[in-house]
Amino acid sequence: MKILWLSHFVPYPPRGGSRQRSFNLIRHLAKNHELFLVALSMLAESPAKVAQHVGELKRHCADVEVWDPPYEWRGIRWWAQLALSPLYRHHYASCALWSRTLARRWQQTLDKHPGALVHFDSIDLTKYLPAAHGFRRVLNHHNCESAMAERRAEIEANAVKKAYLRSQARKIAKLEREWCPRVDVNVAVSQLDAERLRSQSLSAHFHVVENGTDTTYFLPSDADPEPQTVIFAGGLSWYPNVSAIRFFTREIWPLLKDRCAGIRLYLAGRSPAESVLQAARSDPAITLISDPEDIRPWVARAAVFVCPIIDGGGTRLKILDALAMGKAVVSTSIGCEGLRVKRGEDLLVADAPEAFADEVARALGNATLRRQLGQAGRALVERQYSWEVIGGQLDEAYRCGLDKRACGRRSANPNSGLT
């Protein structure tokens, strides 16, 4: 099969949820299909760095093209357009990624690949969808974006930001209603997201292709973890992670310091926001690991992995990676929503600050519990969340995109999700 994959970011290196997901799915597909990648360069990286990423991606893809976006992401013009975006009919990101010049280039690319199945990796790319009329089209949803924007609006204290987020949520929902029924297959990361999207697009067709983890890269460590240590790992500028750290350090961390003498917290990830930097500066018991080259040694040395997410969407690859490393995980309900985990067996779940602190303290004080959770979590991801298993779900979705009759061939995974 020939696949033309349009991405709103360069899916390399595989760090962070979306890039990790896209890269590993591309790597899986390239084993059996001819895959052509077109990616927008959203990060302000040097040409040499982009060329290095392209070289790595070409190890898997038949060809890779990286295009500059209409204007620099988070540059002066980007912020200026963002300020004007309430006046736009469409949601901001879809406008920011499109230009007439890129539309012409996209049309030329389509003309070079007749008969390809075209994968659009985000609802933000819908302005490129009409040109692919006549092609089999697959639309991927890393999250239910409208629900994620609405959830963020609900907890936003600033009235202006709340109104803006609700406006964007409505505009994204309009795009979802308009385009989900018009593509051949929609791909969602969980049954929950598929149900949310389908509730507003009843005639749309969905396959669930879950998030996964590289079970050969993320492995349990033989070394004992440091006692009384907790880690949060993830992109430290991504707003759900920033709000999670704020919630944890303000509401949960003081309780844990009272209950667990000598406790320490590691915050590890890329591009820490100012509020994250301030949290680390204000408390000597918090260590910030900014832009680690390899996250695994830091996760390995901590006794407990926490995921105190209180907004956002999709499913958290950070939890799957931690489970793959055999770590005891404590998460909020939102943090682990959409994952087929058994609470109390694969991980611990709590939402209120007191209850979350109780579960972390319980895990820190009980090595047997940590070991049991780690073993169960590792077995779960080996069985259900390796990229080989998840890649098979995408293969099934693509077969359906080419021939709807293929939907009669359900996978062995009962949650592969044909809706």
C-alpha positions in Angstrom: 0.0 0.0 0.0 1.2 3.5 -0.7 0.6 5.9 2.1 0.9 9.7 2.0 1.2 11.0 5.6 0.6 14.8 6.3 1.8 15.9 9.7 1.6 19.2 11.5 5.0 18.6 13.1 8.2 16.7 12.4 7.7 13.3 14.1 11.3 13.0 15.3 12.9 12.7 17.8 10.2 10.5 19.4 10.0 12.5 22.6 6.6 13.8 23.8 3.3 12.1 23.3 2.4 13.1 19.8 5.8 12.8 18.2 6.3 9.5 20.0 3.0 8.1 18.7 3.5 9.3 15.2 7.1 8.1 14.8 6.4 4.7 16.1 3.3 4.2 13.9 5.3 5.4 10.9 8.1 3.0 11.8 5.6 0.2 12.0 3.9 1.0 8.7 7.1 1.3 6.9 7.9 -2.3 7.4 5.1 -3.4 5.0 4.1 -0.3 3.1 5.5 2.5 1.0 5.2 5.6 3.1 5.8 9.2 2.0 5.9 11.8 4.8 5.2 15.6 4.5 5.7 17.4 7.7 5.5 21.1 8.8 8.5 22.3 10.7 6.8 23.8 13.8 9.8 24.2 16.0 12.4 26.9 15.5 15.2 24.4 14.7 18.3 25.0 12.7 18.4 23.6 9.1 21.2 21.2 10.2 18.9 19.8 13.0 16.0 19.4 10.7 18.2 17.7 8.1 19.3 15.3 10.9 15.7 14.5 11.7 14.9 14.0 8.0 17.8 11.6 7.7 16.5 9.5 10.6 13.0 9.5 9.2 14.3 8.4 5.7 15.5 5.2 7.3 11.8 4.3 7.4 10.0 6.4 4.8 10.3 6.2 1.0 10.7 10.0 1.0 10.4 12.9 3.5 9.6 16.5 2.8 9.7 19.2 5.6 7.9 22.4 4.8 8.1 25.7 6.6 4.8 26.8 8.1 3.2 30.1 6.8 4.9 31.9 9.6 7.2 31.1 12.5 5.4 29.2 15.2 5.1 31.4 18.3 6.9 34.2 16.5 5.7 37.8 16.4 3.3 37.2 13.5 2.0 34.0 15.2 1.1 36.0 18.3 -0.4 38.8 16.3 -2.6 36.4 14.4 -3.6 34.7 17.6 -4.8 38.1 19.0 -7.0 38.4 15.9 -8.2 34.8 15.9 -11.5 35.5 17.7 -12.6 37.2 14.5 -11.8 34.1 12.4 -14.6 31.8 11.2 -12.3 28.8 11.7 -10.3 27.7 14.7 -6.9 29.3 15.0 -4.5 26.4 14.5 -6.1 25.2 11.3 -5.7 28.8 9.9 -2.1 29.1 11.2 -1.0 25.9 9.4 -2.5 26.8 5.9 -1.5 29.2 3.2 -2.2 29.4 -0.6 1.5 28.7 -1.3 1.4 25.5 0.8 -2.0 24.5 -0.7 -0.4 24.7 -4.2 2.5 22.6 -3.0 0.1 20.1 -1.4 -1.8 19.8 -4.6 1.4 19.1 -6.5 2.3 16.4 -4.0 -1.1 14.7 -4.4 -0.6 14.7 -8.1 2.6 12.8 -7.7 0.9 10.0 -5.6 -2.3 8.9 -7.4 -4.0 6.1 -5.6 -2.3 6.7 -2.2 -4.2 6.4 1.0 -3.8 9.9 2.6 -3.3 10.1 6.4 -4.0 13.5 7.9 -2.5 13.5 11.4 -4.6 16.2 13.0 -7.9 18.0 12.8 -5.7 21.1 12.5 -5.0 20.1 8.9 -8.5 20.1 7.7 -8.0 23.0 5.3 -5.8 20.5 3.3 -8.5 17.8 3.2 -10.6 19.2 0.2 -7.7 18.9 -2.2 -7.5 15.2 -1.5 -11.1 14.6 -2.8 -11.0 11.3 -4.7 -8.3 9.8 -2.4 -9.0 7.5 0.5 -8.7 9.8 3.5 -7.9 8.9 7.1 -8.1 11.6 9.8 -6.2 11.0 13.0 -7.3 12.5 16.3 -4.5 12.7 18.9 -7.2 13.9 21.3 -10.8 14.9 21.1 -9.7 18.5 20.6 -13.0 20.2 21.2 -13.5 18.3 24.5 -10.0 19.1 25.6 -10.5 22.9 24.9 -13.8 22.8 26.7 -12.3 21.1 29.7 -9.5 23.6 29.8 -12.1 26.4 29.7 -13.9 25.0 32.6 -10.9 25.3 34.9 -9.6 28.6 33.5 -10.0 31.3 36.1 -9.3 34.2 33.8 -12.6 35.3 32.3 -11.1 36.5 29.0 -9.1 33.3 28.5 -12.2 31.2 29.4 -14.3 33.0 26.8 -11.6 32.5 24.2 -11.2 28.8 24.9 -14.9 28.2 24.8 -15.0 30.0 21.4 -12.2 27.8 20.1 -13.9 24.7 21.5 -17.0 25.6 19.5 -15.0 26.2 16.3 -13.1 22.9 16.7 -16.4 21.0 17.3 -17.7 22.5 14.1 -14.7 21.2 12.2 -15.2 17.7 13.8 -18.9 17.7 12.8 -18.0 18.8 9.3 -15.1 16.5 8.5 -15.4 13.4 10.6 -18.3 12.1 8.4 -16.5 13.1 5.2 -13.3 11.0 5.6 -13.2 7.3 5.0 -11.9 6.5 8.5 -11.3 8.5 11.7 -8.7 7.2 14.1 -9.1 7.9 17.8 -6.7 7.0 20.6 -9.3 5.5 22.9 -12.9 4.3 22.9 -13.8 7.2 25.1 -12.5 9.7 22.5 -14.2 7.9 19.7 -17.5 8.1 21.6 -17.1 11.8 22.2 -16.3 12.5 18.6 -19.0 10.2 17.2 -21.7 11.8 19.5 -21.5 14.9 17.3 -20.9 13.1 14.0 -23.2 10.1 14.1 -22.5 9.0 10.5 -18.7 9.1 10.9 -16.7 5.9 11.0 -14.1 5.4 13.7 -11.4 3.0 14.5 -9.5 3.1 17.9 -5.8 3.0 17.5 -4.4 3.4 21.0 -1.3 5.0 22.2 1.5 2.6 23.0 5.0 2.2 24.3 8.3 0.8 23.1 8.6 -2.2 25.4 12.2 -2.9 24.1 13.3 0.7 24.9 11.5 1.2 28.2 12.6 -1.6 30.5 12.6 -2.2 34.2 15.8 -1.4 36.0 17.7 -3.9 38.1 18.9 -1.2 40.4 16.9 -0.3 43.5 15.2 3.1 43.3 16.2 6.0 45.6 14.0 5.9 48.7 11.4 8.5 49.2 11.6 9.8 45.7 8.8 10.8 43.3 9.0 11.8 39.7 6.8 13.6 37.1 8.1 13.3 33.6 6.8 14.9 30.4 6.9 18.1 28.3 7.2 20.9 30.9 5.7 23.6 28.7 2.6 21.6 27.6 -0.3 23.2 29.4 -1.9 20.0 30.9 1.5 19.1 32.3 2.1 22.6 33.6 -1.3 22.6 35.3 -0.6 19.2 36.7 2.6 20.3 38.3 0.9 23.4 39.7 -1.8 21.2 41.2 0.7 18.7 42.6 3.2 21.2 44.1 0.5 23.5 45.6 -2.1 21.0 46.8 -0.4 17.6 47.2 3.3 18.2 47.8 2.9 20.0 51.2 0.8 17.0 52.4 3.5 14.6 51.3 6.3 16.6 52.9 4.4 16.4 56.2 3.9 12.6 55.9 7.1 11.5 54.4 10.3 12.7 56.0 13.1 13.5 53.4 10.8 13.1 50.4 12.2 14.5 47.1 10.5 15.3 43.8 12.0 15.2 40.3 10.5 17.2 37.5 12.0 16.0 34.3 11.2 17.1 30.7 11.6 19.5 27.9 11.4 23.3 27.9 10.2 24.0 31.4 7.7 26.8 31.7 8.4 29.7 34.1 6.0 28.4 36.7 7.8 25.1 36.7 11.2 26.8 37.0 9.7 28.9 39.9 8.4 25.7 41.7 11.9 24.2 41.5 13.6 27.4 42.7 11.3 27.8 45.7 11.9 24.3 47.2 15.3 22.6 47.7 13.4 19.2 47.8 12.4 19.7 44.2 15.0 18.9 41.5 14.4 20.1 37.9 15.9 18.0 35.1 15.6 20.2 32.1 15.7 18.7 28.6 17.3 15.3 29.6 18.9 13.5 26.7 17.4 10.2 28.1 14.5 10.2 30.5 14.9 6.5 31.5 17.7 6.9 34.1 15.6 9.5 35.9 12.4 7.5 35.9 14.4 4.4 37.0 15.9 6.1 40.1 12.5 7.3 41.4 10.4 5.1 43.6 7.0 6.3 42.5 5.9 7.9 39.2 3.0 10.5 39.5 0.6 11.7 36.9 -1.6 14.3 38.6 -3.2 15.5 35.3 -6.4 17.5 35.8 -7.2 18.5 32.2 -6.2 17.7 28.6 -7.4 14.7 26.6 -6.3 11.5 24.8 -4.3 9.0 26.7 -0.9 9.5 28.4 2.1 7.8 26.9 4.0 8.9 29.9 2.0 6.4 32.0 2.6 3.6 29.5 6.3 4.3 29.4 6.4 4.3 33.2 4.5 1.0 33.4 6.8 -0.5 30.8 9.7 0.4 33.2 7.9 -1.5 36.0 7.3 1.7 38.0 4.6 2.1 40.6 2.3 4.8 39.2 -0.2 7.1 41.0 -2.5 8.9 38.7 -5.7 11.0 38.7 -8.7 9.6 36.9 -8.2 12.1 34.0 -4.5 11.1 33.9 -5.3 7.5 33.1 -8.7 7.9 31.3 -8.9 5.8 28.1 -6.3 3.3 29.3 -7.4 -0.2 30.0 -5.8 -0.3 33.4 -7.2 -2.0 36.6 -7.2 0.5 39.4 -5.4 -0.9 42.4 -3.7 -3.6 40.4 -1.9 -1.9 37.5 -1.7 1.5 39.2 -3.2 3.6 42.0 -5.8 6.3 41.3 -6.9 9.3 43.3 -8.2 12.7 42.5 -8.6 14.8 45.7 -5.2 16.1 47.1 -5.6 14.2 50.4 -6.4 10.9 48.7 -3.6 11.4 46.1 -1.1 12.1 48.9 -2.3 9.0 50.7 -1.7 6.7 47.7 1.8 8.2 47.1 2.7 7.8 50.7 1.4 4.2 50.7 3.4 3.3 47.7 6.6 4.9 49.0 6.3 3.0 52.3 5.6 -0.4 50.8 8.2 -2.0 48.6 6.1 -5.1 48.1 3.2 -3.0 46.8 5.5 -1.1 44.4 6.9 -4.4 43.1 3.4 -5.9 42.6 2.2 -2.7 40.7 5.4 -2.7 38.6 5.1 -6.3 37.6 1.4 -6.0 36.7 1.9 -2.8 34.8 4.8 -4.3 32.8 2.7 -7.3 31.9 -0.2 -5.1 30.8 1.9 -3.1 28.3 3.6 -6.2 26.9 0.2 -7.8 26.3 -1.8 -4.8 25.0 0.3 -1.7 24.5 3.5 -2.5 22.5 3.8 -0.6 19.3 3.6 -3.9 17.4 0.1 -4.5 18.8 -0.9 -0.8 18.3 0.5 -0.8 14.7 -1.8 -3.8 14.0 -4.8 -1.6 15.0 -3.7 1.0 12.4 -3.3 -1.6 9.7 -6.9 -2.6 10.3 -8.1 1.0 10.1 -6.2 1.4 6.8 -7.7 -1.7 5.4 -11.1 -0.4 6.3 -10.2 2.9 4.6 -9.5 1.1 1.4 -12.5 -1.3 1.6 -15.3 -0.9 4.1 -15.9 -4.6 3.9 -12.6 -5.1 5.7 -14.4 -4.0 8.9 -15.8 -7.5 9.1 -12.3 -8.7 10.1 -12.2 -7.6 13.7 -8.8 -7.8 15.4 -8.2 -10.1 18.4 -8.2 -6.9 20.5 -11.7 -6.4 21.8 -11.0 -2.7 22.2 -9.7 -2.1 18.7 -13.0 -0.3 18.4 -15.1 -0.3 15.2 -17.8 2.3 15.8 
